[in-house]
Amino acid sequence: MRGGSIAVVGGSIAGSAFARAAARQGAERVVVLERSPGRLEDRGVGICIHDDRFAELVDGGHLDAGVRRHRLTVRRWATRDTSGGGDPRGRLLWAQPMPFHSFHWGVLWQALREGMPGNVEYRLGTTVTAVGTDGSGGGDGNGAWVADASGKREPYDLVIGADGYRSVVREALCPEARPEYAGYVCWRGSFDAARLAELPGGAEAWPEDECATVCYPGGQVVLYRIPGVNPGSTQVNWVFYAPTPAWLRLDGPTSIPAGALDDGRADELADLAERELPPYWAALVALTPPERTFLQPIYDLATPRRTAGRLLLAGDAATVVRPHNTSGAVKALQDAHAFEEAWRAGHSWAGALAAYDRERSLAGRELVDLGRRLGRAQVGAAPDWSTMDEPGMVAWWHQQLTGSGGFGGSPLGARSTVRPDVWPDTARRTAEHTDAETP
């Protein structure tokens, strides 16, 4: 199946991946409609990708093997030492093997943009207000349309919704599906890793290949380094899971963007860190500038279907998975892979969309279920961390992942159970993909 016109609503990682996939499979016209008027490199959120998943996506042509990334090898679980002494980084609970690399969202997005075929058109500053299906397209006798803020409608053979958890396309395709608040939030922040020298013990107190997960009653903070926007630079990235602040009002899916937190709310974060975290990590969080700090309520969403007529959902428009899974970018890129495979094998739009829906709807629901289990185990119904040790942590982790191969994303084209205390093929994948690490 070749030809056709495709609109991709949303130009972030999912949208760019789908535009690239459609162009590679022979779409005559691909238009990406992005509401942001500027480029997106300044989105400083850190993401992690399992080494095996990265290798699969490189092999499939969805990622460039040379994209800048930072190697992680161990996840250090710790909690505050209430005895008043010991390591300022807290009492070690478990040093868990972690065969992942971390990425800067903007750097990964830029790599996708740079690899985009020349026939993909980007329209920045375009707000899509409505989409629908009618007889305006070709192929099977059905088509779709997109309306922008001016009210103008434009016909396409297929409209892909890659417009995130507040998706306009999902409202048209599956209006009954709504993001559900998980009952807690995550504060997020990042800053130049050179500032670690200001901490007692400096940067040397925290090995560069270590992801730290510091647990406290009611939440945890996850910290790791990521590549900076500029080549050769490194940033610190952290995600602080916490109870819902008393002042937060949720009238619908939302977030508080960087730079929008007033001094009192920023002080609330500092007080929380000082009260609950070991001294080193509390001081690290305090280094984060207010303009690099934001608040993200945690949501779940699993749509009962991903396609209807000539509309298709991708990425967070289709499934919103809690960050505990460490699979957000992988999920979007695997969606694009499944779309490309369905297109390649299909003889009609209807057949290709049905195949994509079968493959990714189940995978999405499994990821959402896993995220809920991880959230309950690590935040909502976490154990008494003061009583945990390494054998207890290994058993606790195993219980969370039994029957699931989805931590970090399932293998492409398969949902197989993996051993949950370690990850498969670690040594081989690490050896094959270390040439572009960020020091």
C-alpha positions as CSV (number, residue, x, y, z in Angstrom):
1,M,0.0,0.0,0.0
2,R,1.5,3.3,-1.1
3,G,0.4,6.9,-1.5
4,G,-2.1,9.0,0.3
5,S,-2.1,12.2,2.4
6,I,-1.6,12.1,6.1
7,A,-2.0,14.8,8.8
8,V,-0.1,14.3,12.1
9,V,-1.5,16.4,14.9
10,G,1.4,17.1,17.3
11,G,5.0,17.4,16.4
12,S,6.8,16.0,19.5
13,I,8.5,12.6,19.7
14,A,5.4,10.6,18.8
15,G,4.4,12.9,16.0
16,S,7.9,13.0,14.5
17,A,8.2,9.3,14.7
18,F,4.9,8.7,12.9
19,A,5.6,11.3,10.2
20,R,8.9,9.6,9.5
21,A,7.3,6.2,9.3
22,A,4.5,7.4,7.0
23,A,7.0,9.1,4.6
24,R,9.2,6.0,4.6
25,Q,6.3,3.8,3.6
26,G,5.5,6.0,0.6
27,A,2.9,8.5,1.7
28,E,2.7,11.2,-1.0
29,R,2.0,14.0,1.5
30,V,2.7,14.2,5.2
31,V,1.9,17.4,7.2
32,V,2.8,17.8,10.8
33,L,0.6,20.3,12.7
34,E,2.3,21.5,15.9
35,R,0.6,24.2,18.0
36,S,3.9,25.5,19.5
37,P,5.2,28.4,17.4
38,G,8.8,27.6,18.1
39,R,11.1,24.6,18.1
40,L,11.0,22.2,21.0
41,E,14.6,21.6,22.0
42,D,14.3,23.5,25.3
43,R,12.1,20.8,26.8
44,G,14.6,19.7,29.4
45,V,12.9,16.6,30.7
46,G,15.1,13.5,31.1
47,I,14.0,10.1,29.7
48,C,15.6,6.7,29.9
49,I,15.6,3.9,27.3
50,H,16.5,0.3,28.1
51,D,19.6,-0.8,26.1
52,D,17.8,-3.6,24.4
53,R,14.9,-1.4,23.4
54,F,17.3,1.2,22.0
55,A,19.1,-1.4,19.9
56,E,15.8,-2.7,18.5
57,L,14.7,0.9,17.6
58,V,18.1,1.6,15.9
59,D,17.8,-1.7,14.0
60,G,14.3,-0.7,12.9
61,G,15.5,2.7,11.6
62,H,13.5,4.6,14.2
63,L,16.5,6.1,16.1
64,D,20.0,7.1,15.1
65,A,22.7,5.0,16.9
66,G,24.8,8.2,17.3
67,V,22.2,10.2,19.3
68,R,23.8,11.7,22.4
69,R,23.0,9.7,25.6
70,H,24.4,9.0,29.0
71,R,25.1,5.5,30.2
72,L,23.5,4.2,33.4
73,T,24.5,0.8,34.9
74,V,23.1,0.7,38.5
75,R,20.0,2.0,40.3
76,R,20.8,2.7,43.9
77,W,17.7,2.4,46.1
78,A,18.1,4.3,49.4
79,T,16.2,5.8,52.3
80,R,16.9,8.4,55.0
81,D,19.1,7.0,57.8
82,T,17.0,7.9,60.9
83,S,19.9,6.9,63.2
84,G,21.5,10.3,62.7
85,G,24.7,9.1,61.2
86,G,26.1,7.2,58.2
87,D,26.1,8.1,54.5
88,P,24.7,11.6,53.7
89,R,23.2,9.9,50.6
90,G,21.1,7.7,52.9
91,R,21.0,4.0,53.9
92,L,21.5,1.7,50.9
93,L,18.6,-0.7,50.3
94,W,19.7,-2.3,47.0
95,A,22.2,-1.7,44.2
96,Q,20.0,-2.9,41.3
97,P,21.6,-3.5,37.8
98,M,20.2,-1.0,35.4
99,P,21.2,-1.4,31.7
100,F,19.7,1.9,30.4
101,H,20.9,5.1,28.8
102,S,19.4,8.4,29.7
103,F,18.5,11.1,27.1
104,H,17.5,14.8,27.0
105,W,14.1,15.0,25.6
106,G,15.0,17.9,23.3
107,V,18.2,16.2,22.0
108,L,16.3,13.1,21.2
109,W,13.5,15.1,19.5
110,Q,16.1,17.0,17.5
111,A,17.7,13.8,16.3
112,L,14.3,12.7,15.0
113,R,13.8,16.0,13.2
114,E,17.2,15.9,11.6
115,G,16.4,12.4,10.2
116,M,13.1,13.5,8.7
117,P,12.5,12.9,5.0
118,G,12.4,16.1,3.0
119,N,8.8,15.6,1.9
120,V,7.5,16.0,5.4
121,E,6.0,19.5,5.9
122,Y,6.0,21.0,9.5
123,R,3.5,23.7,10.3
124,L,4.4,25.3,13.6
125,G,2.0,27.5,15.5
126,T,-1.0,25.6,14.1
127,T,-3.7,24.9,16.6
128,V,-6.0,22.0,15.6
129,T,-9.5,22.6,17.0
130,A,-11.4,19.7,15.6
131,V,-11.0,16.5,13.5
132,G,-13.5,14.2,11.9
133,T,-14.2,11.4,9.4
134,D,-16.2,11.8,6.2
135,G,-16.1,10.9,2.5
136,S,-13.5,13.5,1.6
137,G,-10.5,11.2,1.2
138,G,-9.6,8.5,-1.3
139,G,-8.7,4.8,-1.1
140,D,-11.6,3.0,0.7
141,G,-14.1,5.7,0.0
142,N,-13.6,7.3,3.4
143,G,-11.4,10.2,4.5
144,A,-10.8,12.5,7.3
145,W,-10.4,16.2,7.9
146,V,-8.6,18.7,10.2
147,A,-9.9,22.1,11.3
148,D,-7.6,24.8,12.6
149,A,-8.3,27.9,14.7
150,S,-9.4,29.9,11.7
151,G,-12.2,27.4,11.0
152,K,-10.6,26.1,7.8
153,R,-11.0,22.4,7.1
154,E,-8.5,20.4,5.1
155,P,-9.1,16.9,3.9
156,Y,-6.6,14.0,4.3
157,D,-6.7,10.2,3.8
158,L,-5.6,9.7,7.4
159,V,-5.4,11.9,10.6
160,I,-3.0,10.7,13.3
161,G,-3.5,12.1,16.8
162,A,0.0,12.5,18.4
163,D,-1.3,15.4,20.5
164,G,-0.7,14.2,24.0
165,Y,-2.9,13.5,27.0
166,R,-5.3,16.4,26.2
167,S,-5.7,15.1,22.6
168,V,-8.3,16.7,20.3
169,V,-8.1,13.6,18.1
170,R,-9.0,11.3,21.0
171,E,-12.0,13.5,21.8
172,A,-13.3,12.8,18.3
173,L,-12.3,9.1,18.1
174,C,-12.9,7.9,21.7
175,P,-14.7,10.7,23.7
176,E,-15.5,8.4,26.6
177,A,-11.8,7.8,27.4
178,R,-10.5,10.4,29.9
179,P,-7.2,10.6,31.8
180,E,-7.7,9.5,35.5
181,Y,-5.8,11.2,38.2
182,A,-3.6,8.7,40.2
183,G,-3.8,10.6,43.4
184,Y,-0.3,12.0,43.6
185,V,2.1,14.3,41.7
186,C,5.7,14.6,40.6
187,W,7.8,17.7,40.9
188,R,10.4,17.7,38.2
189,G,13.6,19.7,37.7
190,S,16.9,19.9,35.9
191,F,20.1,21.9,36.1
192,D,23.7,22.0,34.8
193,A,25.7,19.2,36.4
194,A,28.6,21.5,37.0
195,R,26.7,22.8,40.0
196,L,27.2,19.5,41.8
197,A,30.6,20.8,42.9
198,E,28.7,23.1,45.3
199,L,27.5,20.1,47.4
200,P,29.3,18.6,50.3
201,G,31.3,15.8,48.8
202,G,30.9,17.4,45.3
203,A,30.0,15.5,42.2
204,E,32.3,12.7,43.2
205,A,29.8,11.6,45.9
206,W,27.5,10.5,43.1
207,P,28.9,8.2,40.4
208,E,28.0,9.2,36.9
209,D,26.6,5.8,35.9
210,E,24.2,5.7,38.9
211,C,20.5,6.4,39.0
212,A,19.5,7.1,42.5
213,T,16.0,6.3,43.9
214,V,15.5,7.7,47.3
215,C,12.4,6.5,49.1
216,Y,10.4,8.1,51.9
217,P,6.9,7.5,53.4
218,G,4.5,8.8,50.7
219,G,6.8,9.1,47.8
220,Q,10.3,8.9,46.3
221,V,12.7,10.9,44.2
222,V,14.5,9.5,41.2
223,L,17.7,11.3,40.1
224,Y,20.1,10.7,37.2
225,R,22.3,12.6,34.8
226,I,21.3,13.4,31.1
227,P,23.1,14.9,28.2
228,G,22.8,18.7,28.0
229,V,21.5,20.6,25.0
230,N,25.0,21.6,24.0
231,P,27.4,18.7,23.0
232,G,29.8,17.9,25.8
233,S,27.5,19.2,28.6
234,T,25.6,17.2,31.2
235,Q,22.6,18.0,33.3
236,V,21.1,16.6,36.5
237,N,17.5,15.5,36.1
238,W,15.2,14.5,39.0
239,V,11.5,13.4,39.4
240,F,10.1,13.8,42.9
241,Y,6.9,11.8,43.6
242,A,4.9,13.4,46.3
243,P,1.4,13.7,47.8
244,T,-1.0,16.2,46.2
245,P,-0.3,19.8,47.4
246,A,-3.3,21.3,49.2
247,W,-3.4,24.2,46.8
248,L,-3.6,22.2,43.6
249,R,-7.0,22.2,41.9
250,L,-7.5,19.7,39.2
251,D,-10.5,20.6,36.9
252,G,-9.0,18.4,34.2
253,P,-5.7,17.1,33.0
254,T,-3.1,19.8,33.5
255,S,0.4,20.6,34.7
256,I,2.2,23.6,36.2
257,P,4.9,24.6,33.7
258,A,8.5,25.6,34.5
259,G,8.7,29.1,35.7
260,A,5.1,29.3,36.8
261,L,5.5,28.2,40.5
262,D,5.5,31.2,42.9
263,D,8.0,31.5,45.7
264,G,5.6,29.9,48.3
265,R,5.1,26.8,46.3
266,A,8.8,26.5,45.5
267,D,9.5,26.7,49.2
268,E,7.0,23.9,49.8
269,L,9.1,21.7,47.6
270,A,12.3,22.7,49.4
271,D,10.7,22.0,52.8
272,L,9.5,18.5,51.6
273,A,13.0,17.7,50.4
274,E,14.6,18.9,53.6
275,R,12.1,17.0,55.7
276,E,12.1,13.6,53.9
277,L,15.4,13.2,52.0
278,P,19.0,12.4,53.1
279,P,21.1,15.6,53.3
280,Y,23.0,15.2,50.0
281,W,19.8,14.7,47.9
282,A,17.9,17.5,49.7
283,A,20.8,19.9,49.0
284,L,20.8,18.7,45.3
285,V,17.1,19.4,44.8
286,A,17.7,22.9,46.3
287,L,20.2,23.7,43.6
288,T,17.4,23.7,40.9
289,P,16.5,27.2,39.7
290,P,12.8,28.0,39.9
291,E,12.6,28.5,36.2
292,R,13.7,24.8,35.7
293,T,11.1,23.4,38.2
294,F,7.6,22.3,37.3
295,L,4.8,20.2,38.7
296,Q,3.1,17.3,36.8
297,P,0.1,15.5,38.3
298,I,0.2,11.7,37.5
299,Y,-2.5,10.3,35.3
300,D,-3.5,7.0,33.7
301,L,-5.3,6.5,30.4
302,A,-5.9,3.4,28.3
303,T,-8.2,3.9,25.4
304,P,-10.5,0.9,24.4
305,R,-9.6,1.5,20.8
306,R,-6.9,3.3,18.8
307,T,-8.6,3.7,15.4
308,A,-12.0,4.6,14.0
309,G,-12.6,5.3,10.4
310,R,-9.6,7.3,9.2
311,L,-8.5,8.5,12.7
312,L,-5.6,6.9,14.6
313,L,-4.1,7.6,18.1
314,A,-0.4,7.5,18.9
315,G,1.7,8.0,22.0
316,D,0.2,9.7,25.0
317,A,-3.0,10.5,23.0
318,A,-3.7,6.7,23.2
319,T,-2.1,5.7,26.5
320,V,-0.8,7.7,29.4
321,V,1.5,5.6,31.5
322,R,3.0,6.5,34.9
323,P,6.7,7.4,34.7
324,H,7.6,4.5,37.0
325,N,7.6,2.3,33.9
326,T,10.5,4.1,32.3
327,S,8.9,3.5,28.9
328,G,7.3,6.7,27.7
329,A,9.6,7.4,24.6
330,V,9.8,3.7,23.8
331,K,6.0,3.4,23.8
332,A,5.7,6.2,21.2
333,L,8.5,4.9,19.0
334,Q,7.1,1.3,19.2
335,D,3.7,2.7,18.2
336,A,5.3,4.2,15.1
337,H,7.1,0.9,14.4
338,A,3.8,-1.0,14.6
339,F,2.1,1.5,12.3
340,E,4.9,1.1,9.8
341,E,4.7,-2.7,9.9
342,A,0.9,-2.6,9.5
343,W,1.2,-0.3,6.5
344,R,3.8,-2.5,4.9
345,A,1.7,-5.6,5.3
346,G,-1.7,-4.0,4.5
347,H,-3.5,-3.8,1.2
348,S,-6.0,-1.2,2.3
349,W,-6.3,1.6,4.9
350,A,-8.9,-0.4,6.8
351,G,-6.7,-3.5,7.0
352,A,-3.6,-1.5,8.1
353,L,-5.5,0.4,10.8
354,A,-7.1,-2.7,12.1
355,A,-3.7,-4.4,12.4
356,Y,-2.2,-1.4,14.2
357,D,-5.2,-1.3,16.6
358,R,-4.8,-5.0,17.5
359,E,-1.1,-4.8,18.1
360,R,-0.9,-1.6,20.2
361,S,-4.2,-1.5,22.1
362,L,-3.3,-4.6,24.1
363,A,0.3,-3.4,24.6
364,G,-0.9,-0.1,25.8
365,R,-3.3,-1.6,28.4
366,E,-0.5,-3.8,29.7
367,L,1.8,-0.8,30.2
368,V,-1.0,1.1,32.0
369,D,-1.6,-1.8,34.3
370,L,2.1,-2.2,35.1
371,G,2.3,1.5,35.9
372,R,-0.5,1.3,38.3
373,R,1.1,-1.7,40.1
374,L,4.4,0.1,40.3
375,G,2.7,3.3,41.6
376,R,0.9,1.4,44.3
377,A,4.1,-0.5,45.3
378,Q,6.4,2.5,45.3
379,V,4.1,5.4,46.4
380,G,0.5,4.6,47.3
381,A,1.0,1.4,49.3
382,A,4.8,1.4,49.7
383,P,6.5,-0.8,52.3
384,D,8.0,0.5,55.5
385,W,11.4,1.5,54.0
386,S,13.1,1.4,57.4
387,T,12.6,-2.3,57.6
388,M,13.8,-3.1,54.0
389,D,17.1,-4.7,53.1
390,E,18.5,-6.2,49.8
391,P,16.7,-9.6,50.0
392,G,13.5,-7.8,50.8
393,M,13.9,-5.3,48.0
394,V,14.6,-8.1,45.4
395,A,11.5,-10.0,46.5
396,W,9.4,-6.8,46.5
397,W,10.6,-5.9,43.0
398,H,10.0,-9.4,41.7
399,Q,6.4,-9.3,43.0
400,Q,5.7,-6.0,41.1
401,L,6.8,-7.4,37.8
402,T,5.7,-11.0,37.9
403,G,4.0,-11.8,34.6
404,S,5.1,-8.6,32.9
405,G,7.9,-7.9,30.5
406,G,7.0,-4.2,30.2
407,F,9.4,-2.4,32.5
408,G,11.3,-0.2,30.1
409,G,9.0,-1.4,27.3
410,S,8.3,-4.8,26.0
411,P,10.4,-6.2,23.1
412,L,9.3,-5.1,19.7
413,G,6.6,-7.4,18.3
414,A,6.4,-9.5,21.5
415,R,5.1,-9.3,25.1
416,S,7.3,-11.8,26.9
417,T,8.0,-12.2,30.6
418,V,11.5,-11.2,31.6
419,R,13.4,-11.9,34.8
420,P,12.6,-8.7,36.8
421,D,15.5,-8.4,39.1
422,V,17.9,-8.0,36.2
423,W,17.4,-7.4,32.5
424,P,18.3,-9.8,29.6
425,D,21.1,-9.4,27.1
426,T,22.7,-6.6,29.2
427,A,26.3,-7.3,28.5
428,R,25.8,-7.8,24.7
429,R,23.7,-4.7,24.2
430,T,26.0,-2.5,26.4
431,A,29.0,-3.6,24.3
432,E,27.2,-2.9,21.0
433,H,26.0,0.6,21.9
434,T,28.5,2.6,23.9
435,D,30.2,4.6,21.2
436,A,28.1,7.7,21.6
437,E,27.8,8.0,25.4
438,T,28.0,11.3,27.1
439,P,30.8,11.3,29.7
